[in-house]
Amino acid sequence: MPTLKELRLEARLSLTQLARLADVDRQTVDRAENGEPVRDFKASAIAQALARQLNREIKLDEIEGLNIL
């Protein structure tokens, strides 16, 4: 399973770019990448933004190390 950071890098996005696409704070993406807890709706928004960028489905339970509140 890929980590959030691996997916972000595969999508060739910076933390700021992914945060903008997901409509969340940059700090939220940073916390999520570091395994800190994030709200479920924010984690979903991040996964959906990555899925759009990578043109494939990404489920939350497929992201290693993602800690959802």
C-alpha positions in Angstrom: 0.0 0.0 0.0 1.3 3.5 -0.8 1.6 6.2 1.7 0.0 9.6 1.2 3.3 11.1 0.5 4.1 8.5 -2.2 0.8 9.2 -3.9 1.3 12.9 -3.7 4.8 12.6 -5.3 3.4 10.2 -7.9 0.9 12.9 -8.8 3.8 15.4 -8.9 2.1 17.8 -6.4 3.6 19.9 -3.6 1.9 20.0 -0.2 0.4 23.3 -1.1 -0.9 22.2 -4.5 -2.6 19.1 -3.0 -4.0 21.2 -0.2 -5.5 23.6 -2.8 -7.0 20.8 -4.9 -8.5 19.2 -1.7 -9.6 22.6 -0.3 -7.9 22.0 3.0 -5.0 23.7 4.8 -1.4 22.8 3.8 -0.8 21.9 7.5 -3.7 19.3 7.2 -1.9 17.5 4.3 1.4 17.7 6.2 -0.2 16.2 9.4 -1.9 13.5 7.4 1.5 12.6 5.7 3.1 12.4 9.1 0.5 10.0 10.5 -1.2 12.5 12.7 -5.0 12.2 13.0 -7.1 14.2 10.5 -10.9 14.5 10.3 -12.6 11.9 8.0 -14.0 14.5 5.6 -10.6 16.2 5.2 -8.9 12.8 4.6 -11.7 12.1 2.0 -11.1 15.4 0.3 -7.4 14.7 0.0 -7.9 11.2 -1.4 -10.4 12.5 -3.9 -8.1 15.2 -5.0 -5.3 12.7 -5.5 -7.7 10.3 -7.3 -8.7 13.1 -9.8 -5.0 14.0 -10.4 -3.9 10.4 -10.9 -7.1 9.5 -12.8 -7.9 6.4 -10.7 -9.9 5.4 -7.6 -8.2 5.8 -4.3 -9.9 4.5 -1.2 -9.0 5.8 2.3 -8.2 2.3 3.5 -5.7 1.9 0.6 -3.5 4.7 2.0 -0.9 3.4 4.4 -0.4 5.3 7.6 -3.5 7.5 7.2 -4.9 8.1 10.7 -8.5 9.2 10.5 -10.5 10.6 13.4 
